[in-house]
């Protein structure tokens, strides 16, 4: 097994590259290292739904039918309404907003340095016509994928705090953290063992 996590969890400043190197000589560190490696592998598979541009378009129109919003509000609202399962990137939302603007479906007004988007009459007609359809964030496939993405997300949050303890905690704190993680692992296996 490798002694590092490579770029780990998508790399960047939030990655865990070199984390395992700091575990040398700590009791139980091999198990912790293995757990992080398994968690990294799960995230590298990029589990979860991938929504299409048509879904982003439908979501934007549905939200703007309720009220004018700026781009970040739209992203946050879709994430909230999908239970955190779908968070469209700015790279999909802003081009969709530009396309809708080019089509005359929405218009932008600037306030406090932010563009706020609202429906035009043409956009409102299209949004109202689609209002009886299920919103993209309500699709059954998206809801079902929540159970697939919720566990890795919780594991990622656990991995982040464990890494923090490894980097900044005392030797005693690291030993206690390893005990907590070992107990959590046993409890998870206990859940699987239940009928």
VOGU-3710 file (C-alpha; in Angstrom, 3 decimals, decimal comma):
1> xxxxxxxxxx> 0,000/0,000/0,000  1,229/3,467/-0,801  2,401/5,707/2,017  0,536/8,745/0,671  -2,841/9,592/-0,723  -1,537/11,151/-3,928  -3,651/14,181/-4,730  -6,355/12,639/-2,576  -9,992/13,710/-2,571  -9,678/15,799/-5,671
11> xxxxxxxxxx> -6,351/17,402/-4,786  -5,965/21,119/-4,339  -5,642/22,817/-0,990  -8,295/20,544/0,482  -6,533/17,329/-0,599  -4,879/14,927/1,787  -1,585/14,547/-0,091  1,082/13,634/2,419  -1,420/13,075/5,237  -0,379/9,460/5,716
21> xxxxxxxxxx> 3,265/10,501/6,033  2,392/12,287/9,255  0,973/9,113/10,789  4,271/7,249/11,170  4,700/5,689/14,595  1,143/6,386/15,752  -0,650/3,310/17,152  -3,475/2,235/14,829  -2,220/4,446/11,999  -2,170/1,590/9,487
31> xxxxxxxxxx> -5,923/1,099/9,903  -6,523/4,830/9,619  -4,337/5,002/6,516  -6,266/2,106/4,967  -9,623/3,702/5,793  -8,586/6,974/4,157  -7,374/5,087/1,117  -10,727/3,305/0,780  -12,607/6,561/1,246  -10,461/8,265/-1,391
41> xxxxxxxxxx> -11,182/5,427/-3,806  -14,926/5,809/-3,232  -14,749/9,538/-4,000  -12,555/9,022/-7,015  -15,406/7,033/-8,571  -17,466/10,232/-8,458  -20,680/8,528/-7,365  -23,891/10,429/-7,785  -26,105/11,821/-10,488  -24,974/13,816/-13,451
51> xxxxxxxxxx> -27,639/16,205/-14,614  -27,886/17,535/-18,149  -28,076/21,089/-19,454  -31,809/20,633/-20,090  -32,247/19,873/-16,394  -30,373/23,042/-15,441  -32,519/25,055/-17,846  -35,754/23,603/-16,429  -34,562/24,197/-12,869  -33,613/27,822/-13,584
61> xxxxxxxxxx> -36,976/28,552/-15,187  -38,860/26,871/-12,333  -36,988/28,872/-9,703  -37,315/32,189/-11,525  -41,057/31,572/-11,820  -41,142/31,867/-8,028  -38,981/34,982/-7,731  -36,022/36,820/-9,276  -32,639/35,433/-8,157  -28,949/35,869/-8,791
71> xxxxxxxxxx> -26,812/32,991/-10,061  -25,415/31,918/-6,711  -28,945/31,848/-5,235  -30,020/29,539/-8,040  -27,136/27,154/-7,383  -27,801/27,160/-3,640  -31,557/26,728/-4,089  -31,136/23,712/-6,381  -28,723/22,160/-3,884  -31,150/22,785/-0,998
81> xxxxxxxxxx> -34,185/21,460/-2,844  -32,344/18,314/-3,934  -31,249/17,642/-0,366  -27,623/18,311/-1,275  -27,604/15,610/-3,950  -27,384/17,963/-6,933  -25,291/21,110/-6,863  -24,883/22,441/-10,375  -21,614/24,171/-11,062  -21,316/27,831/-11,936
91> xxxxxxxxxx> -19,960/26,528/-15,260  -23,379/25,073/-16,063  -25,675/27,668/-14,469  -24,156/30,887/-15,840  -23,988/29,721/-19,473  -27,609/28,580/-19,121  -28,549/32,027/-17,817  -26,751/33,627/-20,776  -28,528/31,317/-23,211  -31,920/32,071/-21,654
101> xxxxxxxxxx> -31,122/35,772/-21,874  -30,130/35,425/-25,542  -33,442/33,631/-26,178  -35,378/36,457/-24,537  -36,607/34,220/-21,702  -34,968/36,143/-18,874  -33,560/39,586/-18,255  -30,907/40,739/-15,843  -30,833/43,803/-13,674  -27,858/44,849/-11,617
111> xxxxxxxxxx> -28,188/45,676/-7,949  -25,403/45,954/-5,374  -22,894/44,648/-7,901  -24,906/41,498/-8,614  -26,969/40,540/-11,594  -30,441/39,450/-10,601  -32,353/37,451/-13,175  -36,101/37,500/-13,726  -38,428/36,009/-16,309  -39,684/37,962/-19,280
121> xxxxxxxxxx> -43,256/37,416/-20,447  -42,012/34,784/-22,925  -39,992/33,061/-20,202  -42,900/33,171/-17,769  -45,164/31,521/-20,361  -42,657/28,696/-20,895  -42,075/28,261/-17,153  -45,821/28,173/-16,426  -46,363/25,627/-19,205  -43,786/23,350/-17,558
131> xxxxxxxxxx> -45,003/24,020/-14,000  -47,156/20,885/-13,923  -44,120/18,701/-14,671  -41,871/17,351/-11,946  -39,011/19,726/-11,111  -35,584/18,314/-12,039  -34,481/18,202/-8,395  -37,511/16,009/-7,584  -36,751/13,207/-10,053  -36,821/9,736/-8,507
141> xxxxxxxxxx> -33,336/8,897/-9,788  -31,952/11,980/-8,088  -33,719/11,199/-4,803  -32,546/7,578/-4,889  -28,972/8,691/-5,432  -29,101/10,623/-2,144  -28,401/7,458/-0,223  -25,388/6,866/-2,474  -23,945/10,336/-1,967  -24,921/10,984/1,675
151> xxxxxxxxxx> -22,638/8,301/3,088  -19,528/9,343/1,144  -20,220/12,974/2,094  -20,387/12,032/5,781  -17,225/9,981/5,339  -15,476/12,928/3,707  -16,406/15,196/6,601  -15,089/12,578/9,021  -11,891/12,253/7,002  -11,368/16,019/7,086
161> xxxxxxxxxx> -11,635/16,248/10,855  -9,419/13,165/11,285  -6,809/14,824/9,096  -7,061/17,973/11,211  -6,442/15,931/14,376  -3,467/14,220/12,703  -1,965/17,556/11,650  -2,543/19,636/14,753  -3,492/17,298/17,609  -1,210/16,098/20,370
171> xxxxxxxxxx> -0,091/12,451/20,468  -2,772/11,744/23,069  -5,475/13,364/20,908  -4,394/11,325/17,895  -4,581/8,088/19,910  -8,096/9,032/21,112  -9,148/9,876/17,543  -7,921/6,496/16,310  -9,984/4,813/19,053  -13,084/6,779/17,982
181> xxxxxxxxxx> -12,564/5,821/14,339  -12,046/2,159/15,270  -15,300/2,246/17,246  -17,132/3,881/14,341  -15,838/1,174/11,997  -17,069/-1,569/14,348  -20,486/0,097/14,600  -20,775/0,342/10,815  -20,010/-3,361/10,478  -22,648/-3,924/13,170
191> xxxxx> -25,206/-2,102/11,021  -24,383/-4,374/8,088  -24,709/-7,453/10,298  -28,286/-6,558/11,295  -31,135/-8,255/9,442
//
